[in-house]
Amino acid sequence: MIICICRRINETGIREAVEAGARCPESVQAHHGCEFNCGKCRCAIGEVVADTLETKVDAMQLVAAE
């Protein structure tokens, strides 16, 4: 699903940016070599970043518990 229409960044692209170290919407844009145009996607990108990080932490906790 495309999250940033202006820059054509989809959910997968956001998750890839997080895996590469992005921790905020601006970092996601920088990872893709662009900047915000209209900015309407900023909150949605932030939600995907937070969700990805939360999932990553949950997975690490499961591995540590095993």
N, C-alpha and C positions, 0 to 999 in steps of 0.2 A: 504494500500500500504506500503510495507516495505521500509523504508528510510535508515536504517543502516543494510547493508547486513551482516557485520561481527558479529554484536551483535543481529541481528534479531529484531530490534526495528521498529515498524510501526508507522504510523501517529497517531493512537489512543493512543499508548503508550507514544508518545511525548506529546499529549494533556493532558493525565492523569498526567504526570510529571509536566506540567505547572500548572494544577489545584492544585497539591500538593506543589507548590512553586518554581519550577524550572524556571529560567529566562535566562538561557544561555545553549548552547549545552553541556558544561561540567556538568552542574547541571542535565540535562536530563540523561546523561550517569550514573551519580552517583545515581540518583533515581532508576535506573534499576540495580544498583550494579556492574557496569562495567566501563571501561575506553575506550577511542578511540583505535582502532587497526590501521587501515590505515588512518583514518581521512577524507576520501573523502566525508563523509556524513555531515561534520560539517556545511557547508553553508546551506544545505537543512534542517537540524534540526533547525538551527537559523531562517530560513524563517517560518517554522511551528510554532516555539515559538512566533515569532513576530505576525504572523497571529492570533494565538490563543489569545494572549494578546490584540490585537486590537479588536477582536470580543468581548472579555470579557468587554473591556472598553465601546464599543458601546452599549452593552446590559445594562450595569450599567447606562449609560446616558439616555437610553430610560426609564428605571424604575424610575430614578430620575425626569424625565420630566413629568411622569404620575402623 
